[in-house]
Amino acid sequence: MKVIITVILILIQAAILHSSHHDVKAPYFKYSREANEGQNVYHHQQQIKSSQQNYEPYDPNGILSFMNDFQTRLWVYSIGSTFLISFMPFVLLSLIPLKANTAENEPMLKLLLSFGSGGLLGDAFLHLIPHSQPHHDEHSRSHTHSHAHGSSEHSHGPHDMTVGGYVLAGILAFLTVEKLVRILRSEKILHSHSHGGNGSSFSDGKKKIKKREDARASKEKKSDVSSAEESLNSCSDEEHKHLIEKTINDEMGFKVAAYLNLTADFAHNFTDGLAIGASFLAGTTVGVVTMITVLVHEIPHEIGDFAILIQSGFSKKKAMFVQLLTALGALTGCILSLCSTNADELSNAASSSWILPFTAGGFIYIATVTVIPELLENTSTWQSIKEIMALLTGIMLMFLIAIYE
């Protein structure tokens, strides 16, 4: 599983670099002045020169005098903002009174899952997919150019379905990975059973099933628990095997979804890092505004990721640590943006490539296939109302961010 995720991350970063060097332009672009050799370097120098004028100098005798060097200040601001964006949600998660997936924590955990699924859906439909659409100015240029050659060459065609295709590809890819892991896991269980491991396998399976029955029946009468145990003990080997497979597959499904969600979050953080580096090149004000936007945008994501990890069996400390690792995506993107000869072009290439819609497809899959079905199990009327309100809150937060962004 770790090897699969590592390969996915490498392919994502390679695709962004590839798209930044193979940006699709209008047919007339090769005749424009921007296509001349050395234009990117010239643009980068002009961008830095303009950015230097937007920075106020510090006191030459003060502690921060070393930041009067433009490059030093640029890197400190950009990397510092990236660390702040990663650290603030970490502090917020430490305040959540939720340590494990237990029966006592189930109502709160489901509220967090609802909020997280709303954030995932809102981010996919209100942020990632709209940002993946061609920019208005580029569309208008191609539109005008097509009319110059007659109405028969109208630019609205199959090209417009590209973003939707990438979204579907993301959903299909996440489904394929989860099915593959479940199949491999089931074959491993059957192999262990067929080689005389049925004692230990049944024992472990019985413990897992009894634990799940105890958790779900904690609010019911004790007689219900005892009857569940009796029915479990009376199962035949074949029935017992199916119970074990179902239990482990359910747990494995949520755990796979948790890792897939972290992979998508890593890719998302990578594009955020690119945007932060490019924004601070444009000036302090633009950089700070971008940092605040990304920070507010990350909070519902981090809460949702945290809830999914807890639901899949992670402890609170382990879940927080694993989430902190996804911040490496933002750090990598920020450094790459600062080292690029044209940070704006690199950031735009990432936004216009398949990365954002593909990630959106992954978020949609996690929310609708993994999280929301979990919310349909064993909830009272009042709990259901609270879960729906939490989901709407996550969507509304993403809506407000999209408006002011």
matplotlib code that plots the C-alpha trace (Angstrom):
import matplotlib.pyplot as plt

x = [0.0, 2.8, 4.6, 1.4, 1.0, 4.6, 4.4, 1.2, 2.9, 5.9, 3.7, 1.7, 4.8, 6.3, 3.1, 3.1, 6.6, 5.8, 2.8, 4.7, 7.1, 4.3, 1.7, -0.9, -1.0, -3.2, -2.0, -0.8, 1.3, 4.5, 4.4, 4.0, 6.9, 6.3, 7.6, 11.0, 14.0, 14.8, 11.4, 10.8, 14.1, 13.3, 9.9, 11.3, 13.8, 11.1, 8.9, 11.6, 12.4, 8.7, 8.4, 11.4, 9.6, 6.7, 8.8, 9.4, 13.0, 13.6, 15.8, 19.4, 20.4, 17.5, 17.2, 15.5, 18.0, 19.1, 15.8, 16.5, 18.0, 15.2, 15.9, 16.2, 13.0, 11.2, 12.2, 11.5, 8.1, 7.1, 8.5, 7.3, 3.8, 3.9, 4.9, 2.2, -0.5, 0.6, 1.0, -2.2, -4.6, -2.3, -2.9, -6.7, -6.8, -5.0, -8.0, -10.5, -11.5, -11.4, -8.7, -10.0, -12.9, -15.0, -18.7, -18.6, -17.0, -19.2, -21.7, -18.9, -16.9, -19.8, -20.3, -16.7, -17.1, -20.1, -18.3, -15.3, -17.4, -19.1, -15.6, -14.5, -17.6, -17.5, -13.8, -14.3, -17.3, -16.7, -12.9, -10.9, -13.2, -13.9, -10.2, -9.5, -11.5, -9.6, -9.0, -11.5, -8.9, -7.4, -10.9, -11.8, -8.6, -9.3, -12.9, -11.9, -9.3, -11.7, -14.2, -11.5, -11.5, -15.2, -17.9, -17.2, -14.1, -15.9, -13.8, -16.5, -16.0, -14.9, -12.1, -14.7, -15.2, -11.5, -12.1, -15.1, -13.1, -10.3, -12.8, -14.2, -10.7, -10.0, -13.1, -12.2, -8.6, -9.5, -12.1, -9.5, -6.9, -9.4, -10.8, -7.2, -6.2, -9.4, -8.9, -5.3, -6.3, -9.1, -6.8, -4.3, -7.0, -8.2, -4.6, -4.0, -7.2, -6.4, -2.9, -4.1, -4.2, -7.9, -7.4, -5.6, -7.5, -10.9, -9.7, -8.7, -11.8, -14.0, -12.4, -12.9, -16.5, -17.3, -15.6, -17.7, -20.9, -20.0, -19.5, -22.7, -24.8, -23.4, -26.6, -28.9, -29.8, -27.3, -29.4, -28.8, -25.1, -25.3, -27.6, -25.1, -22.3, -24.3, -25.1, -21.4, -20.3, -22.9, -21.7, -20.3, -16.8, -18.1, -20.4, -17.6, -15.2, -17.7, -18.2, -14.4, -14.0, -16.8, -15.5, -11.9, -13.0, -15.1, -12.2, -9.7, -12.0, -12.0, -8.3, -7.6, -9.8, -7.9, -4.6, -6.1, -7.5, -4.0, -2.6, -5.1, -4.5, -0.8, -1.3, -3.7, -1.1, 1.5, -0.5, -1.2, 2.6, 3.1, 0.5, 2.1, 5.6, 4.2, 2.1, 5.0, 6.9, 4.2, 4.5, 3.9, 0.2, -0.6, 1.3, -0.4, -3.8, -3.0, -1.7, -4.9, -7.1, -5.2, -5.2, -9.0, -9.4, -7.3, -9.1, -12.2, -9.9, -7.7, -10.7, -12.2, -8.9, -8.5, -12.0, -11.4, -8.1, -9.7, -12.6, -10.1, -8.5, -5.7, -4.9, -5.1, -1.3, -0.7, -3.5, -2.1, 1.4, 0.4, -1.5, 1.5, 3.4, 1.0, 2.4, 5.5, 3.5, 3.0, 6.6, 7.8, 5.5, 6.6, 10.3, 9.8, 7.9, 10.6, 13.3, 11.3, 12.3, 8.6, 6.6, 3.3, 3.6, 4.4, 1.4, -0.9, 0.3, -0.5, -4.0, -4.7, -3.4, -5.1, -4.0, -6.8, -9.8, -8.2, -7.9, -11.4, -12.6, -10.7, -12.4, -15.8, -15.1, -14.0, -17.0, -19.7, -18.4, -16.6, -17.8, -21.5, -22.5, -21.0, -23.3, -26.4, -25.7, -27.3, -28.3, -31.2, -33.4, -31.6, -28.2, -29.1, -30.2, -26.9, -24.9, -26.7, -26.1, -22.5, -22.2, -23.9, -21.5, -18.5, -20.0, -21.0, -17.5, -16.0, -18.7, -17.6, -14.0, -14.7, -16.6, -13.9, -11.0]
y = [0.0, 2.4, 1.6, 2.4, 5.7, 6.6, 5.9, 8.1, 11.0, 10.8, 10.7, 13.7, 15.9, 14.7, 15.5, 19.0, 19.6, 18.1, 20.3, 23.4, 22.8, 21.8, 24.4, 24.5, 27.8, 29.2, 28.5, 32.0, 32.0, 30.9, 34.2, 36.4, 38.2, 36.1, 33.1, 34.6, 32.9, 34.1, 35.6, 33.6, 34.8, 38.4, 38.1, 36.6, 39.4, 42.0, 40.2, 40.3, 43.9, 44.8, 42.8, 44.5, 47.8, 46.4, 45.5, 48.1, 47.9, 47.0, 49.1, 48.5, 48.2, 46.0, 42.3, 41.8, 43.8, 40.5, 40.5, 43.6, 41.3, 40.6, 36.9, 36.2, 38.0, 36.2, 32.8, 33.5, 34.9, 32.0, 29.1, 30.7, 31.0, 27.4, 26.2, 28.4, 27.0, 23.5, 24.2, 26.0, 23.1, 20.9, 23.0, 23.1, 19.3, 18.9, 20.7, 18.2, 15.9, 12.8, 10.1, 7.0, 5.4, 4.2, 3.9, 7.0, 9.1, 7.9, 10.9, 13.5, 11.5, 11.3, 15.1, 15.6, 13.2, 15.1, 18.4, 16.9, 15.4, 18.7, 20.3, 17.7, 18.1, 21.9, 22.0, 19.7, 21.5, 25.1, 25.3, 22.7, 22.1, 25.8, 26.6, 23.9, 25.6, 27.7, 31.3, 33.8, 35.8, 32.7, 31.5, 34.9, 35.0, 31.5, 32.5, 35.6, 33.7, 31.0, 33.5, 35.1, 31.9, 31.5, 30.2, 26.7, 26.7, 27.6, 26.8, 25.1, 21.4, 18.2, 20.3, 21.6, 18.0, 17.7, 18.8, 16.5, 13.6, 14.2, 14.3, 10.9, 9.6, 10.5, 8.7, 5.6, 5.6, 5.7, 3.0, 0.8, 1.2, 0.4, -2.7, -3.9, -3.6, -5.3, -8.2, -8.7, -8.6, -11.1, -13.5, -13.2, -14.2, -17.1, -18.3, -18.2, -20.1, -22.8, -23.5, -24.4, -20.9, -21.1, -21.2, -17.9, -16.3, -17.3, -16.2, -12.8, -12.5, -13.4, -10.7, -8.1, -9.1, -9.1, -5.8, -4.3, -5.9, -4.5, -1.0, -0.9, -2.5, -0.5, 1.6, -1.4, -3.9, -6.4, -9.3, -8.0, -8.3, -11.8, -12.9, -11.5, -13.5, -16.6, -16.3, -15.7, -18.7, -20.9, -20.0, -22.7, -22.4, -21.2, -18.6, -17.6, -17.1, -14.8, -12.8, -12.4, -11.4, -8.8, -7.3, -7.0, -5.7, -3.0, -1.9, -2.2, -0.2, 2.8, 2.5, 2.4, 5.4, 7.2, 6.7, 7.7, 10.8, 11.7, 11.2, 13.6, 16.0, 15.9, 16.8, 19.6, 21.0, 20.9, 23.2, 25.5, 25.7, 26.7, 29.5, 30.7, 31.0, 32.8, 35.2, 36.4, 37.1, 39.5, 41.3, 41.0, 42.0, 39.5, 36.8, 37.4, 37.4, 34.1, 32.7, 33.6, 32.2, 28.9, 28.6, 29.1, 26.7, 24.0, 24.0, 21.9, 19.7, 18.9, 18.2, 15.9, 14.1, 13.7, 12.2, 9.8, 8.6, 8.1, 6.2, 3.9, 3.0, 5.5, 6.9, 10.6, 11.1, 8.9, 10.7, 14.1, 13.0, 11.4, 14.6, 16.7, 14.7, 15.9, 19.4, 18.3, 18.7, 22.4, 22.8, 21.1, 23.2, 26.4, 25.7, 24.6, 27.8, 30.0, 28.2, 28.4, 31.0, 31.8, 31.0, 32.3, 30.1, 27.1, 27.7, 28.3, 25.1, 23.1, 24.7, 24.1, 20.6, 17.4, 17.6, 19.7, 17.9, 14.5, 15.5, 16.7, 13.3, 11.7, 14.0, 13.2, 9.5, 9.7, 11.8, 9.9, 6.3, 6.1, 8.9, 9.5, 5.8, 5.6, 8.4, 6.4, 3.7, 3.7, 7.4, 8.9, 11.6, 14.4, 13.0, 12.9, 16.5, 17.6, 15.6, 17.2, 20.7, 19.8, 18.8, 22.0, 24.0, 22.4, 23.2, 26.8, 27.5, 26.4, 28.6, 31.7, 31.0, 30.7, 34.0, 36.0, 34.2]
z = [0.0, 0.9, -2.4, -4.3, -2.6, -3.1, -6.8, -7.0, -5.3, -7.6, -10.7, -9.5, -9.0, -12.3, -14.1, -12.7, -13.9, -17.2, -17.7, -16.7, -19.7, -22.1, -21.5, -24.3, -26.1, -28.8, -32.4, -32.9, -29.8, -31.6, -33.6, -30.6, -28.8, -25.7, -27.5, -28.1, -26.5, -23.0, -22.4, -19.2, -17.7, -18.6, -17.0, -13.9, -13.5, -14.0, -11.5, -8.9, -9.6, -9.2, -6.0, -4.4, -4.8, -2.7, 0.3, 3.1, 4.5, 8.1, 10.5, 9.5, 13.2, 14.2, 14.7, 11.4, 9.4, 7.7, 6.0, 4.0, 1.5, -0.9, -1.5, 2.2, 3.0, 0.2, 1.4, 5.1, 4.3, 2.0, 4.0, 7.2, 5.8, 4.7, 8.2, 9.8, 7.5, 8.5, 12.2, 12.9, 12.1, 14.1, 17.2, 16.4, 16.2, 19.6, 21.2, 19.8, 22.7, 20.6, 21.1, 19.5, 17.7, 20.6, 21.3, 23.6, 20.9, 18.0, 18.0, 18.0, 15.4, 13.1, 13.4, 12.4, 9.5, 8.3, 8.5, 6.7, 4.0, 3.4, 3.2, 0.7, -1.5, -1.2, -2.1, -5.1, -6.6, -5.6, -5.6, -7.5, -10.5, -11.1, -10.8, -13.4, -16.0, -18.7, -17.7, -19.1, -20.9, -22.6, -23.6, -25.0, -27.1, -28.5, -29.1, -31.0, -33.0, -34.0, -35.3, -37.4, -39.4, -39.6, -37.4, -38.4, -36.2, -33.0, -30.0, -27.9, -28.6, -26.9, -25.3, -22.8, -21.4, -20.4, -16.8, -16.3, -17.8, -15.3, -12.4, -13.5, -13.9, -10.3, -9.1, -11.2, -10.0, -6.3, -6.9, -8.6, -5.9, -3.1, -5.0, -5.6, -2.0, -0.8, -3.3, -2.2, 1.5, 1.0, -0.9, 2.0, 4.5, 2.4, 2.0, 5.7, 6.3, 3.8, 5.3, 8.8, 10.2, 10.9, 14.7, 14.9, 12.1, 13.6, 17.0, 15.7, 13.6, 16.5, 18.7, 16.0, 15.4, 19.1, 19.6, 16.8, 18.3, 21.7, 20.3, 18.4, 21.1, 24.0, 24.0, 23.9, 26.5, 27.8, 26.5, 23.0, 23.5, 24.9, 22.0, 19.5, 21.2, 21.2, 17.5, 16.8, 18.7, 16.9, 13.5, 11.3, 9.9, 6.5, 8.1, 10.5, 7.6, 5.8, 9.0, 9.4, 5.8, 6.0, 9.2, 7.9, 4.5, 6.2, 8.3, 5.4, 3.2, 5.5, 6.1, 2.4, 1.9, 4.6, 2.8, -0.5, 1.0, 2.4, -1.1, -2.6, 0.2, -0.5, -4.1, -3.1, -0.6, -3.4, -5.5, -2.5, -2.0, -5.6, -5.1, -1.9, -3.4, -6.5, -4.4, -2.3, -5.4, -6.3, -2.9, 0.8, 0.7, -2.0, -0.2, 3.2, 1.6, -0.1, 3.1, 5.0, 2.3, 2.2, 6.0, 6.3, 3.4, 5.1, 8.4, 7.3, 5.3, 8.3, 10.5, 7.9, 7.4, 11.1, 11.5, 8.7, 10.2, 13.7, 12.1, 10.3, 13.6, 14.0, 17.5, 17.9, 18.0, 15.0, 13.0, 13.8, 12.9, 9.5, 8.7, 9.4, 6.8, 4.1, 4.8, 3.0, -0.2, 0.5, 1.4, -1.7, -3.9, -2.2, -2.7, -6.3, -6.9, -5.5, -7.5, -10.7, -13.4, -13.7, -10.6, -12.0, -15.1, -12.9, -10.6, -13.5, -15.2, -12.0, -11.9, -15.6, -15.7, -14.7, -11.0, -9.6, -11.3, -10.6, -7.0, -7.0, -8.2, -5.4, -2.8, -4.3, -4.1, -0.4, 0.6, -1.2, -1.1, 2.3, 4.6, 3.8, 3.9, 7.4, 8.5, 7.5, 10.1, 13.6, 14.1, 15.9, 14.4, 16.4, 15.6, 11.9, 11.9, 13.6, 11.0, 8.1, 9.6, 10.1, 6.4, 5.3, 7.5, 5.7, 2.3, 3.4, 4.6, 1.3, -0.5, 1.5, 0.8, -2.9, -2.9, -1.2, -2.8]

ax = plt.figure().add_subplot(projection="3d")
ax.plot(x, y, z, "-o")
ax.set_aspect("equal")
plt.show()
